[in-house]
Amino acid sequence: MQRRTLFAVAAVMVAFLLICGCTGTTIGPDPVSAEKQQLRIATTTSLDDTKLLERLSTIFEEQYNAEVLVVSAGTGKALEYGQRGDVDVLMVHDRAREDTFLADGYGTNRRVFAYNYFVLVGPESDPAGIKNMEPKQAFATIREKGMAGESGVTFVSRGDASGTHAKEQAIWKAAGLNYSTDVQGSGDWYLEAGKGMGATLTMTNEKQAYTLSDIGTYLAYKGDLELATLVDEGDILLNVYCAMQINPEKYPDINSTVAKDWINFMISDDVQKEIASFGVDKYGQPLFYAAQNDWEKIGVTKAEVTDPIL
């Protein structure tokens, strides 16, 4: 599937409209002669790095005669795209910032479509001795031993205002530590990658360090890594993904019709089955779990998971 930057796409769209003098056509699930419409999505890197979004986009393009254009970034950057009205849909995983985004009037029609869990990964030798600890205890131990200068104890943070970075900060807080004063910039043991999840895992592997990753991206990259899952249990590790439409009242030029189609597509029975089975044949387990029947388990309302957008 062809991917282009939003800037390049904008230039192509303007040129096309100038030449053709056309404005867009309503699409449906089985169009005959309708023009392809473009759906612009800003997504968190985990959905892109795992190839789940590529798989679902291909299905959607065929069913809706659409072209899906994706920009992949951390949740913080994705929300910035949404605040500027540069995209039609956001797919992110940070509930606190999602709620603020909605309350500020930038987004609407939020639906939860999947979840998985974060894991703390590191070298098999586990120099900090954190295996099977509770997440907050493991984080506190890494910091303690890292600041003491114990050999091989290094933590690589996303450091990019992503949903994963926000979860990391939440775990430091749960451990009784102030992120900005007790962790960030506290020594050579703590590194900030400023990169997406796949690139951060690669950096962590090169340094034989520790990092927090969503399980989906870790599994997708596991074959190229010499890192083991050391901590994978604890309620704080829950990782919930949503899709939301950019508010057309604030940005009338967004493609509201195809945005609604996409969100309804994501919560449909067929796509929920696709999410539940994605990766099982290759990795022996799904990279993500479908939210459809687990809304109580992940702490959301049934409406947030199943109600179609009209």
TATARA-V946381 format. One record per pair of residues at least 6 apart in sequence whose C-alpha atoms are under 8 Angstrom apart, sorted by the first residue. I is the first residue (numbers start at 0). J is the second residue. If there is no record, write none. Layout:
# TATARA-V946381
I/J ; I/J
This chain:
# TATARA-V946381
0/53 ; 0/57 ; 2/68 ; 2/69 ; 3/68 ; 3/69 ; 4/69 ; 4/70 ; 5/68 ; 5/69 ; 5/70 ; 5/85 ; 16/22 ; 23/34 ; 23/36 ; 24/33 ; 24/34 ; 24/35 ; 24/36 ; 25/33 ; 25/256 ; 26/33 ; 26/34 ; 26/35 ; 26/36 ; 26/63 ; 26/64 ; 26/257 ; 27/63 ; 27/64 ; 28/62 ; 28/63 ; 28/64 ; 29/62 ; 29/63 ; 29/64 ; 30/63 ; 30/64 ; 33/64 ; 34/64 ; 35/64 ; 35/65 ; 35/66 ; 36/64 ; 36/65 ; 36/66 ; 36/257 ; 37/65 ; 37/66 ; 37/67 ; 37/68 ; 37/254 ; 37/257 ; 38/65 ; 38/66 ; 38/67 ; 38/68 ; 38/86 ; 38/87 ; 38/88 ; 38/254 ; 38/257 ; 38/258 ; 39/67 ; 39/68 ; 39/69 ; 39/70 ; 39/85 ; 39/86 ; 39/87 ; 39/88 ; 40/67 ; 40/68 ; 40/69 ; 40/70 ; 40/86 ; 40/87 ; 40/88 ; 40/89 ; 40/90 ; 41/69 ; 41/70 ; 41/71 ; 41/72 ; 41/77 ; 41/78 ; 41/80 ; 41/81 ; 41/86 ; 41/88 ; 41/89 ; 41/90 ; 42/69 ; 42/70 ; 42/71 ; 42/72 ; 42/73 ; 42/74 ; 42/77 ; 42/89 ; 42/90 ; 42/91 ; 43/71 ; 43/72 ; 43/73 ; 43/74 ; 43/77 ; 43/90 ; 43/91 ; 43/92 ; 43/161 ; 43/162 ; 44/71 ; 44/72 ; 44/73 ; 44/195 ; 44/196 ; 44/197 ; 45/195 ; 45/196 ; 45/197 ; 45/213 ; 45/215 ; 45/216 ; 46/52 ; 47/53 ; 47/71 ; 48/196 ; 48/197 ; 48/216 ; 48/219 ; 49/215 ; 49/216 ; 49/219 ; 49/286 ; 51/274 ; 51/277 ; 55/270 ; 56/67 ; 59/65 ; 59/261 ; 59/264 ; 60/66 ; 60/67 ; 71/77 ; 72/161 ; 72/195 ; 73/159 ; 73/160 ; 73/161 ; 73/162 ; 73/195 ; 74/91 ; 74/92 ; 74/93 ; 74/160 ; 74/161 ; 74/162 ; 75/159 ; 75/160 ; 75/161 ; 75/162 ; 76/160 ; 76/161 ; 77/89 ; 77/91 ; 78/89 ; 78/100 ; 80/86 ; 81/87 ; 81/88 ; 81/89 ; 81/105 ; 81/106 ; 81/245 ; 82/105 ; 84/245 ; 84/250 ; 84/253 ; 86/245 ; 86/253 ; 87/244 ; 87/245 ; 87/253 ; 87/254 ; 87/255 ; 87/258 ; 88/242 ; 88/243 ; 88/244 ; 88/245 ; 88/258 ; 89/242 ; 89/243 ; 89/244 ; 89/245 ; 90/240 ; 90/241 ; 90/242 ; 90/243 ; 91/97 ; 91/162 ; 91/240 ; 91/241 ; 91/242 ; 92/162 ; 92/238 ; 92/239 ; 92/240 ; 92/241 ; 93/162 ; 93/165 ; 93/239 ; 93/240 ; 94/239 ; 100/106 ; 101/107 ; 104/246 ; 104/249 ; 105/245 ; 105/246 ; 105/249 ; 106/243 ; 106/244 ; 106/245 ; 106/246 ; 107/243 ; 107/244 ; 107/245 ; 107/246 ; 108/243 ; 108/244 ; 108/308 ; 109/241 ; 109/242 ; 109/243 ; 109/244 ; 109/303 ; 110/241 ; 110/242 ; 110/243 ; 110/262 ; 110/266 ; 110/303 ; 110/304 ; 110/305 ; 111/239 ; 111/240 ; 111/241 ; 111/242 ; 111/266 ; 111/290 ; 111/303 ; 111/304 ; 112/240 ; 112/241 ; 112/242 ; 112/265 ; 112/266 ; 112/271 ; 112/289 ; 112/290 ; 112/291 ; 112/304 ; 113/239 ; 113/240 ; 113/241 ; 113/274 ; 113/287 ; 113/288 ; 113/289 ; 113/290 ; 113/291 ; 114/237 ; 114/238 ; 114/239 ; 114/240 ; 114/287 ; 114/288 ; 114/289 ; 114/290 ; 114/297 ; 115/213 ; 115/214 ; 115/215 ; 115/237 ; 115/238 ; 115/239 ; 115/286 ; 115/287 ; 115/288 ; 116/213 ; 116/214 ; 116/231 ; 116/236 ; 116/237 ; 116/238 ; 117/211 ; 117/212 ; 117/213 ; 117/214 ; 117/231 ; 117/236 ; 117/237 ; 117/238 ; 118/211 ; 118/212 ; 118/213 ; 118/214 ; 118/228 ; 118/229 ; 118/230 ; 118/231 ; 118/232 ; 118/236 ; 119/134 ; 119/209 ; 119/210 ; 119/211 ; 119/212 ; 119/228 ; 119/229 ; 119/230 ; 119/231 ; 120/209 ; 120/210 ; 120/211 ; 120/212 ; 120/226 ; 120/227 ; 120/228 ; 120/229 ; 120/230 ; 121/203 ; 121/204 ; 121/207 ; 121/208 ; 121/209 ; 121/210 ; 121/226 ; 121/227 ; 121/228 ; 121/229 ; 122/204 ; 122/207 ; 122/208 ; 122/209 ; 122/225 ; 122/226 ; 122/227 ; 123/225 ; 123/226 ; 123/227 ; 126/150 ; 126/151 ; 126/152 ; 127/140 ; 127/141 ; 127/144 ; 127/151 ; 127/152 ; 129/137 ; 129/140 ; 129/141 ; 129/229 ; 129/230 ; 130/137 ; 130/229 ; 130/230 ; 131/229 ; 131/230 ; 131/231 ; 131/232 ; 132/230 ; 133/230 ; 133/232 ; 133/233 ; 134/170 ; 134/230 ; 134/231 ; 134/232 ; 134/233 ; 134/235 ; 134/236 ; 135/170 ; 135/171 ; 135/173 ; 135/174 ; 136/174 ; 137/230 ; 138/170 ; 138/171 ; 138/174 ; 139/171 ; 139/174 ; 141/152 ; 141/153 ; 141/154 ; 142/182 ; 142/188 ; 144/152 ; 145/152 ; 145/153 ; 145/188 ; 145/189 ; 146/185 ; 146/186 ; 146/188 ; 148/188 ; 151/207 ; 151/208 ; 152/188 ; 152/208 ; 152/209 ; 153/187 ; 153/188 ; 153/189 ; 153/190 ; 153/207 ; 153/208 ; 153/209 ; 154/188 ; 154/189 ; 154/190 ; 154/203 ; 154/208 ; 154/209 ; 154/210 ; 155/189 ; 155/190 ; 155/191 ; 155/192 ; 155/199 ; 155/202 ; 155/203 ; 155/208 ; 155/209 ; 155/210 ; 156/164 ; 156/167 ; 156/189 ; 156/190 ; 156/191 ; 156/192 ; 156/193 ; 156/199 ; 156/210 ; 156/211 ; 157/163 ; 157/164 ; 157/191 ; 157/192 ; 157/193 ; 157/194 ; 157/195 ; 157/196 ; 157/199 ; 158/164 ; 158/191 ; 158/192 ; 158/193 ; 158/194 ; 159/192 ; 159/193 ; 159/194 ; 159/195 ; 163/211 ; 163/212 ; 163/213 ; 166/236 ; 167/211 ; 168/178 ; 170/235 ; 171/177 ; 171/178 ; 172/178 ; 176/182 ; 182/189 ; 183/189 ; 192/199 ; 192/202 ; 196/212 ; 196/216 ; 197/216 ; 197/217 ; 197/220 ; 200/210 ; 200/212 ; 200/217 ; 200/220 ; 200/224 ; 201/224 ; 203/209 ; 203/210 ; 204/224 ; 204/225 ; 204/226 ; 207/225 ; 207/226 ; 213/238 ; 214/286 ; 215/285 ; 215/286 ; 215/287 ; 216/286 ; 218/282 ; 218/286 ; 219/282 ; 219/286 ; 237/297 ; 239/297 ; 242/262 ; 243/262 ; 244/255 ; 244/258 ; 244/259 ; 244/262 ; 245/253 ; 247/253 ; 247/255 ; 259/308 ; 259/309 ; 262/308 ; 263/307 ; 263/308 ; 264/270 ; 265/271 ; 266/291 ; 266/304 ; 266/305 ; 266/307 ; 267/305 ; 271/289 ; 271/290 ; 271/291 ; 272/289 ; 274/285 ; 274/287 ; 274/288 ; 274/289 ; 275/285 ; 275/287 ; 275/288 ; 275/289 ; 276/285 ; 277/285 ; 277/286 ; 277/287 ; 278/284 ; 278/285 ; 278/286 ; 279/285 ; 279/286 ; 290/297 ; 290/304 ; 291/304 ; 291/305 ; 294/300 ; 294/301 ; 294/304 ; 295/301
